[in-house]
Amino acid sequence: MNTGIIKKIDHIAVAVRDIEESIGVFRDQLGLSMTKTYHSEYTRAHIAFFRVGETHVELIQPTSLSSVMAKFLDKRGEGIHHVCLGVKNIDEVLVSLATKGMELIDEKPRMTQDGRKIAFVNPRSTHGVLIELTEIEEQGTE
């Protein structure tokens, strides 16, 4: 049984310049099942999710030149933006990580437009990897 605070990799997010073209690659060429798409006013981005086993790939295209994702694309180009880890109790996890000296971008979780509770850990604390945490329901034992 997994007794740690991290329960699974929820998704891997990929920054893209053209979401329609990227959907074509992931859906039509790779054969992945698209599970949802939506526009986020908060992040100013178009988002698409694809199922891969028990995890997802998230495509993110900025809709504003001043958005965080647009700045990421300008600086680093297309590619992996963050890794999202599923946790059972995000509030407790954030307190635990802060106590251990991890630098948090979000000290308290926020709600996404599609109803997920999330928070980010600063990449300075994780050797350059932007980590998103999302609260998940635990499915039985591992």
MDTraj code that builds the backbone (N, CA, C; nanometers):
import mdtraj as md
import numpy as np

residues = "MET ASN THR GLY ILE ILE LYS LYS ILE ASP HIS ILE ALA VAL ALA VAL ARG ASP ILE GLU GLU SER ILE GLY VAL PHE ARG ASP GLN LEU GLY LEU SER MET THR LYS THR TYR HIS SER GLU TYR THR ARG ALA HIS ILE ALA PHE PHE ARG VAL GLY GLU THR HIS VAL GLU LEU ILE GLN PRO THR SER LEU SER SER VAL MET ALA LYS PHE LEU ASP LYS ARG GLY GLU GLY ILE HIS HIS VAL CYS LEU GLY VAL LYS ASN ILE ASP GLU VAL LEU VAL SER LEU ALA THR LYS GLY MET GLU LEU ILE ASP GLU LYS PRO ARG MET THR GLN ASP GLY ARG LYS ILE ALA PHE VAL ASN PRO ARG SER THR HIS GLY VAL LEU ILE GLU LEU THR GLU ILE GLU GLU GLN GLY THR GLU".split()
xyz = np.array([
    [0.0841, -0.1190, 0.0000],
    [0.0000, 0.0000, 0.0000],
    [0.0879, 0.1244, 0.0000],
    [0.0505, 0.2220, -0.0789],
    [0.1222, 0.3487, -0.0842],
    [0.0802, 0.4327, 0.0357],
    [0.1721, 0.4541, 0.1307],
    [0.1398, 0.5320, 0.2499],
    [0.1964, 0.6728, 0.2442],
    [0.2674, 0.7073, 0.1345],
    [0.3237, 0.8412, 0.1191],
    [0.2169, 0.9432, 0.0856],
    [0.2589, 1.0682, 0.0770],
    [0.1623, 1.1746, 0.0489],
    [0.1263, 1.1823, -0.0991],
    [0.2151, 1.1339, -0.1853],
    [0.1885, 1.1342, -0.3294],
    [0.1263, 1.0005, -0.3669],
    [0.0095, 1.0035, -0.4291],
    [-0.0632, 0.8805, -0.4606],
    [-0.0465, 0.8354, -0.6053],
    [-0.0262, 0.9302, -0.6971],
    [-0.0112, 0.8927, -0.8378],
    [0.0325, 1.0132, -0.9193],
    [0.0773, 0.9870, -1.0417],
    [0.0951, 1.0950, -1.1387],
    [-0.0418, 1.1174, -1.2008],
    [-0.0969, 1.2348, -1.1793],
    [-0.2302, 1.2658, -1.2314],
    [-0.2230, 1.3011, -1.3797],
    [-0.1318, 1.3921, -1.4138],
    [-0.1135, 1.4268, -1.5547],
    [0.0206, 1.4937, -1.5783],
    [0.0584, 1.4972, -1.7044],
    [0.1760, 1.5696, -1.7499],
    [0.1250, 1.6766, -1.8459],
    [0.1600, 1.8019, -1.8182],
    [0.1107, 1.9136, -1.8990],
    [0.2138, 1.9543, -2.0027],
    [0.1649, 1.9800, -2.1241],
    [0.2492, 2.0164, -2.2366],
    [0.2034, 2.1520, -2.2901],
    [0.2962, 2.2454, -2.2970],
    [0.2680, 2.3770, -2.3548],
    [0.2723, 2.3649, -2.5067],
    [0.1682, 2.4147, -2.5732],
    [0.1607, 2.4073, -2.7196],
    [0.1210, 2.5434, -2.7771],
    [0.1628, 2.5668, -2.8996],
    [0.1270, 2.6923, -2.9676],
    [-0.0071, 2.6807, -3.0400],
    [-0.0405, 2.5611, -3.0892],
    [-0.1627, 2.5396, -3.1666],
    [-0.2324, 2.4147, -3.1140],
    [-0.3369, 2.4348, -3.0340],
    [-0.4009, 2.3202, -2.9691],
    [-0.4702, 2.2283, -3.0690],
    [-0.5279, 2.2840, -3.1752],
    [-0.5952, 2.1993, -3.2742],
    [-0.4957, 2.1069, -3.3436],
    [-0.3804, 2.1621, -3.3802],
    [-0.2770, 2.0803, -3.4426],
    [-0.2277, 1.9733, -3.3430],
    [-0.2116, 2.0125, -3.2186],
    [-0.1641, 1.9197, -3.1156],
    [-0.2669, 1.8114, -3.0851],
    [-0.3947, 1.8475, -3.0845],
    [-0.5008, 1.7479, -3.0661],
    [-0.4924, 1.6447, -3.1779],
    [-0.4683, 1.6912, -3.3004],
    [-0.4537, 1.6000, -3.4129],
    [-0.3433, 1.4976, -3.3904],
    [-0.2325, 1.5416, -3.3339],
    [-0.1214, 1.4498, -3.3068],
    [-0.1606, 1.3498, -3.1987],
    [-0.2098, 1.3983, -3.0855],
    [-0.2376, 1.3095, -2.9721],
    [-0.3592, 1.2201, -2.9959],
    [-0.4633, 1.2721, -3.0598],
    [-0.5840, 1.1935, -3.0847],
    [-0.5715, 1.1093, -3.2113],
    [-0.5395, 1.1730, -3.3227],
    [-0.5448, 1.1056, -3.4519],
    [-0.4206, 1.0222, -3.4825],
    [-0.3043, 1.0724, -3.4481],
    [-0.1818, 0.9987, -3.4794],
    [-0.1409, 0.9020, -3.3680],
    [-0.1511, 0.9452, -3.2418],
    [-0.1145, 0.8568, -3.1308],
    [-0.2319, 0.7697, -3.0846],
    [-0.3544, 0.8078, -3.1223],
    [-0.4715, 0.7272, -3.0897],
    [-0.5199, 0.7393, -2.9463],
    [-0.4853, 0.8504, -2.8782],
    [-0.5301, 0.8689, -2.7400],
    [-0.6733, 0.9201, -2.7360],
    [-0.7426, 0.8848, -2.6301],
    [-0.8820, 0.9252, -2.6117],
    [-0.8881, 1.0608, -2.5413],
    [-0.9479, 1.1603, -2.6099],
    [-0.9629, 1.2927, -2.5495],
    [-1.0782, 1.2867, -2.4503],
    [-1.0517, 1.3271, -2.3250],
    [-1.1541, 1.3160, -2.2213],
    [-1.2274, 1.4460, -2.1953],
    [-1.1614, 1.5609, -2.2185],
    [-1.2301, 1.6898, -2.2021],
    [-1.1478, 1.8009, -2.2625],
    [-1.2183, 1.9073, -2.2991],
    [-1.1551, 2.0315, -2.3432],
    [-1.2317, 2.1456, -2.2776],
    [-1.1624, 2.2530, -2.2506],
    [-1.2295, 2.3713, -2.1974],
    [-1.1388, 2.4929, -2.2106],
    [-1.1975, 2.6095, -2.1917],
    [-1.1225, 2.7346, -2.1910],
    [-1.1155, 2.7824, -2.0466],
    [-0.9957, 2.8133, -1.9989],
    [-0.9774, 2.8642, -1.8631],
    [-0.9583, 3.0151, -1.8679],
    [-1.0509, 3.0870, -1.8070],
    [-1.0377, 3.2327, -1.7972],
    [-0.9238, 3.2681, -1.7018],
    [-0.9066, 3.1893, -1.5957],
    [-0.8045, 3.2168, -1.4943],
    [-0.6641, 3.2109, -1.5542],
    [-0.6345, 3.1044, -1.6293],
    [-0.5008, 3.0902, -1.6881],
    [-0.4931, 3.1469, -1.8293],
    [-0.6075, 3.1883, -1.8834],
    [-0.6157, 3.2416, -2.0197],
    [-0.5550, 3.1425, -2.1183],
    [-0.6202, 3.0235, -2.1212],
    [-0.5677, 2.9159, -2.2056],
    [-0.6795, 2.8221, -2.2504],
    [-0.6579, 2.7581, -2.3670],
    [-0.7391, 2.6455, -2.4117],
    [-0.6695, 2.5209, -2.3596],
    [-0.7487, 2.4261, -2.3091],
    [-0.6924, 2.3070, -2.2460],
    [-0.7631, 2.1832, -2.2994],
    [-0.6861, 2.0783, -2.3247],
    [-0.7406, 1.9491, -2.3673],
    [-0.6709, 1.8386, -2.2885],
    [-0.7491, 1.7406, -2.2437],
    [-0.6955, 1.6272, -2.1688],
    [-0.7140, 1.4979, -2.2480],
    [-0.6114, 1.4122, -2.2417],
    [-0.6133, 1.2813, -2.3065],
    [-0.5788, 1.1752, -2.2036],
    [-0.6553, 1.0649, -2.2046],
    [-0.6288, 0.9550, -2.1123],
    [-0.5163, 0.8673, -2.1664],
    [-0.4241, 0.8329, -2.0742],
    [-0.3176, 0.7369, -2.1024],
    [-0.3132, 0.6453, -1.9805],
    [-0.3777, 0.5295, -1.9891],
    [-0.3863, 0.4420, -1.8726],
    [-0.4631, 0.5105, -1.7614],
    [-0.3993, 0.5217, -1.6445],
    [-0.4651, 0.5862, -1.5307],
    [-0.4217, 0.7314, -1.5126],
    [-0.3509, 0.7853, -1.6102],
    [-0.3067, 0.9238, -1.6028],
    [-0.3551, 0.9982, -1.7269],
    [-0.3144, 1.1225, -1.7412],
    [-0.3552, 1.2044, -1.8549],
    [-0.2381, 1.2852, -1.9086],
    [-0.2517, 1.3283, -2.0329],
    [-0.1665, 1.4311, -2.0913],
    [-0.2569, 1.5527, -2.1070],
    [-0.2088, 1.6675, -2.0610],
    [-0.2840, 1.7927, -2.0712],
    [-0.2127, 1.8833, -2.1702],
    [-0.2838, 1.9264, -2.2735],
    [-0.2298, 2.0237, -2.3692],
    [-0.2806, 2.1613, -2.3298],
    [-0.1913, 2.2597, -2.3294],
    [-0.2291, 2.3957, -2.2892],
    [-0.1802, 2.4949, -2.3941],
    [-0.2749, 2.5682, -2.4542],
    [-0.2421, 2.6738, -2.5499],
    [-0.2867, 2.8076, -2.4914],
    [-0.1962, 2.9041, -2.4798],
    [-0.2362, 3.0344, -2.4263],
    [-0.3319, 3.1069, -2.5202],
    [-0.4209, 3.1864, -2.4613],
    [-0.5126, 3.2679, -2.5406],
    [-0.4817, 3.4170, -2.5268],
    [-0.3784, 3.4480, -2.4476],
    [-0.3365, 3.5866, -2.4286],
    [-0.1843, 3.5924, -2.4328],
    [-0.1316, 3.6912, -2.5011],
    [0.0137, 3.7069, -2.5106],
    [0.0775, 3.7408, -2.3760],
    [-0.0032, 3.7866, -2.2793],
    [0.0513, 3.8221, -2.1479],
    [0.0304, 3.7116, -2.0439],
    [-0.0219, 3.5966, -2.0857],
    [-0.0457, 3.4874, -1.9906],
    [0.0850, 3.4190, -1.9522],
    [0.0829, 3.3478, -1.8404],
    [0.1994, 3.2726, -1.7941],
    [0.2435, 3.1722, -1.8999],
    [0.1480, 3.1052, -1.9632],
    [0.1823, 3.0035, -2.0630],
    [0.2453, 3.0664, -2.1873],
    [0.1979, 3.1833, -2.2289],
    [0.2579, 3.2521, -2.3438],
    [0.4026, 3.2900, -2.3137],
    [0.4264, 3.3363, -2.1920],
    [0.5627, 3.3717, -2.1520],
    [0.6515, 3.2475, -2.1475],
    [0.5968, 3.1359, -2.1016],
    [0.6712, 3.0093, -2.0992],
    [0.7100, 2.9693, -2.2415],
    [0.6143, 2.9747, -2.3345],
    [0.6411, 2.9380, -2.4735],
    [0.7466, 3.0289, -2.5365],
    [0.7398, 3.1586, -2.5081],
    [0.8382, 3.2522, -2.5626],
    [0.9783, 3.2215, -2.5110],
    [0.9876, 3.1842, -2.3850],
    [1.1178, 3.1599, -2.3218],
    [1.1731, 3.0205, -2.3526],
    [1.0853, 2.9177, -2.3485],
    [1.1331, 2.7790, -2.3568],
    [1.0818, 2.7010, -2.4773],
    [0.9795, 2.7524, -2.5439],
    [0.9226, 2.6792, -2.6569],
    [0.8264, 2.5708, -2.6111],
    [0.7728, 2.4979, -2.7077],
    [0.6773, 2.3924, -2.6763],
    [0.7451, 2.2788, -2.6003],
    [0.6668, 2.2133, -2.5169],
    [0.7196, 2.0993, -2.4433],
    [0.6557, 2.0854, -2.3070],
    [0.7133, 1.9982, -2.2262],
    [0.6569, 1.9714, -2.0933],
    [0.6624, 2.0973, -2.0083],
    [0.5487, 2.1313, -1.9508],
    [0.5369, 2.2490, -1.8660],
    [0.5403, 2.2103, -1.7182],
    [0.4621, 2.1085, -1.6803],
    [0.4623, 2.0647, -1.5404],
    [0.4171, 1.9202, -1.5282],
    [0.4466, 1.8638, -1.4118],
    [0.3996, 1.7300, -1.3746],
    [0.3014, 1.7494, -1.2603],
    [0.1841, 1.6879, -1.2726],
    [0.0819, 1.6998, -1.1694],
    [0.0745, 1.5695, -1.0899],
    [0.0880, 1.5821, -0.9587],
    [0.0831, 1.4675, -0.8698],
    [-0.0482, 1.4672, -0.7915],
    [-0.1126, 1.3511, -0.7862],
    [-0.2370, 1.3370, -0.7117],
    [-0.2093, 1.3095, -0.5650],
    [-0.2788, 1.3812, -0.4781],
    [-0.2639, 1.3649, -0.3333],
    [-0.4017, 1.3485, -0.2704],
    [-0.4054, 1.2853, -0.1548],
    [-0.5336, 1.2590, -0.0887],
    [-0.5903, 1.3841, -0.0222],
    [-0.5099, 1.4574, 0.0534],
    [-0.5570, 1.5764, 0.1247],
    [-0.4604, 1.6906, 0.0956],
    [-0.4947, 1.7732, -0.0006],
    [-0.4026, 1.8766, -0.0487],
    [-0.3682, 1.9779, 0.0601],
    [-0.4622, 2.0104, 0.1475],
    [-0.4343, 2.1068, 0.2541],
    [-0.3247, 2.0539, 0.3464],
    [-0.3354, 1.9282, 0.3871],
    [-0.2332, 1.8669, 0.4732],
    [-0.0993, 1.8553, 0.4014],
    [-0.1022, 1.8223, 0.2735],
    [0.0210, 1.8080, 0.1966],
    [0.0937, 1.9419, 0.1876],
    [0.0214, 2.0501, 0.1638],
    [0.0845, 2.1821, 0.1546],
    [0.1504, 2.2206, 0.2872],
    [0.0843, 2.1943, 0.3985],
    [0.1432, 2.2222, 0.5301],
    [0.2685, 2.1374, 0.5497],
    [0.2603, 2.0100, 0.5149],
    [0.3743, 1.9189, 0.5294],
    [0.4931, 1.9651, 0.4461],
    [0.4685, 2.0013, 0.3203],
    [0.5776, 2.0448, 0.2329],
    [0.6405, 2.1742, 0.2828],
    [0.5579, 2.2695, 0.3279],
    [0.6094, 2.3965, 0.3805],
    [0.6946, 2.3719, 0.5050],
    [0.6490, 2.2804, 0.5907],
    [0.7238, 2.2450, 0.7124],
    [0.8598, 2.1854, 0.6768],
    [0.8661, 2.1142, 0.5659],
    [0.9913, 2.0528, 0.5212],
    [1.0796, 2.1502, 0.4439],
    [1.0369, 2.2763, 0.4327],
    [1.1180, 2.3783, 0.3679],
    [1.0955, 2.3943, 0.2188],
    [0.9941, 2.3281, 0.1628],
    [0.9643, 2.3431, 0.0203],
    [0.9021, 2.4811, -0.0041],
    [0.9434, 2.5458, -0.1127],
    [0.8867, 2.6755, -0.1497],
    [0.7603, 2.6526, -0.2311],
    [0.6492, 2.7073, -0.1836],
    [0.5199, 2.6884, -0.2498],
    [0.4829, 2.8124, -0.3296],
    [0.4259, 2.7912, -0.4464],
    [0.3672, 2.9020, -0.5230],
    [0.2310, 2.9333, -0.4634],
    [0.1572, 2.8281, -0.4280],
    [0.0247, 2.8424, -0.3652],
    [0.0312, 2.7849, -0.2240],
    [0.0156, 2.8708, -0.1240],
    [0.0142, 2.8218, 0.0140],
    [-0.1195, 2.7583, 0.0487],
    [-0.2233, 2.7988, -0.0223],
    [-0.3575, 2.7421, -0.0067],
    [-0.4035, 2.6940, -0.1438],
    [-0.4782, 2.5840, -0.1495],
    [-0.5245, 2.5362, -0.2809],
    [-0.6260, 2.6311, -0.3432],
    [-0.6354, 2.6234, -0.4748],
    [-0.7368, 2.6995, -0.5490],
    [-0.8189, 2.6032, -0.6324],
    [-0.9361, 2.6459, -0.6713],
    [-1.0254, 2.5625, -0.7521],
    [-1.0070, 2.5974, -0.8989],
    [-1.0002, 2.4936, -0.9822],
    [-0.9918, 2.5159, -1.1258],
    [-1.1326, 2.5306, -1.1818],
    [-1.1390, 2.5764, -1.3030],
    [-1.2679, 2.5945, -1.3697],
    [-1.3422, 2.4625, -1.3869],
    [-1.2669, 2.3514, -1.3978],
    [-1.3327, 2.2211, -1.4131],
    [-1.3490, 2.1482, -1.2790],
    [-1.3370, 2.2219, -1.1671],
    [-1.3723, 2.1676, -1.0365],
    [-1.2636, 2.0944, -0.9600],
    [-1.1379, 2.1059, -1.0032],
    [-1.0286, 2.0398, -0.9310],
    [-0.9678, 2.1357, -0.8294],
    [-0.9200, 2.0814, -0.7174],
    [-0.8510, 2.1574, -0.6144],
    [-0.7010, 2.1389, -0.6378],
    [-0.6288, 2.2497, -0.6666],
    [-0.4874, 2.2400, -0.7053],
    [-0.3997, 2.3400, -0.6304],
    [-0.2681, 2.3156, -0.6352],
    [-0.1679, 2.4091, -0.5850],
    [-0.0363, 2.3753, -0.6541],
    [0.0534, 2.4734, -0.6625],
    [0.1819, 2.4525, -0.7289],
    [0.2978, 2.4675, -0.6311],
    [0.4011, 2.3862, -0.6545],
    [0.5267, 2.3918, -0.5799],
    [0.6294, 2.4601, -0.6698],
    [0.7036, 2.5538, -0.6137],
    [0.8015, 2.6287, -0.6923],
    [0.9118, 2.5364, -0.7437],
    [0.9472, 2.5477, -0.8714],
    [1.0522, 2.4624, -0.9278],
    [1.1891, 2.4798, -0.8617],
    [1.2101, 2.5908, -0.7896],
    [1.3373, 2.6084, -0.7173],
    [1.3537, 2.5013, -0.6091],
    [1.2422, 2.4445, -0.5627],
    [1.2473, 2.3412, -0.4587],
    [1.2517, 2.1998, -0.5156],
    [1.2362, 2.1856, -0.6469],
    [1.2250, 2.0518, -0.7068],
    [1.3199, 2.0341, -0.8261],
    [1.4356, 2.0935, -0.8168],
    [1.5395, 2.0800, -0.9196],
    [1.4901, 2.1180, -1.0590],
    [1.4118, 2.2267, -1.0644],
    [1.3693, 2.2809, -1.1928],
    [1.2394, 2.2265, -1.2487],
    [1.1727, 2.1370, -1.1758],
    [1.0466, 2.0797, -1.2246],
    [0.9291, 2.1513, -1.1565],
    [0.8413, 2.2115, -1.2372],
    [0.7200, 2.2706, -1.1820],
    [0.6259, 2.1564, -1.1455],
    [0.5873, 2.1499, -1.0184],
    [0.4989, 2.0446, -0.9697],
    [0.3636, 2.1055, -0.9359],
    [0.2595, 2.0481, -0.9940],
    [0.1227, 2.0808, -0.9562],
    [0.0744, 1.9674, -0.8665],
    [0.0020, 2.0016, -0.7630],
    [-0.0635, 1.9022, -0.6782],
    [-0.2129, 1.9124, -0.7028],
    [-0.2809, 1.7993, -0.7095],
    [-0.4258, 1.7989, -0.7225],
    [-0.4833, 1.6987, -0.6248],
    [-0.5941, 1.7361, -0.5635],
    [-0.6580, 1.6459, -0.4677],
    [-0.7381, 1.5404, -0.5433],
    [-0.7163, 1.4151, -0.5055],
    [-0.7845, 1.3042, -0.5709],
    [-0.8548, 1.2175, -0.4682],
    [-0.9506, 1.1430, -0.5150],
    [-1.0139, 1.0396, -0.4323],
    [-0.9280, 0.9156, -0.4427],
    [-0.8926, 0.8570, -0.3290],
    [-0.8103, 0.7374, -0.3323],
    [-0.8954, 0.6170, -0.3682],
    [-0.8470, 0.5368, -0.4621],
    [-0.9176, 0.4191, -0.5124],
    [-0.8637, 0.2933, -0.4463],
    [-0.9217, 0.2462, -0.3398],
    [-0.8791, 0.1200, -0.2776],
    [-0.7367, 0.1266, -0.2283],
    [-0.6688, 0.0134, -0.2276],
    [-0.5314, 0.0080, -0.1812],
    [-0.4411, -0.0328, -0.2959],
    [-0.3138, 0.0012, -0.2822],
    [-0.2162, -0.0321, -0.3863],
    [-0.1213, -0.1376, -0.3368],
])
top = md.Topology()
chain = top.add_chain()
for i, resn in enumerate(residues, 1):
    res = top.add_residue(resn, chain, resSeq=i)
    for name in ("N", "CA", "C"):
        top.add_atom(name, md.element.get_by_symbol(name[0]), res)
traj = md.Trajectory(xyz[None], top)
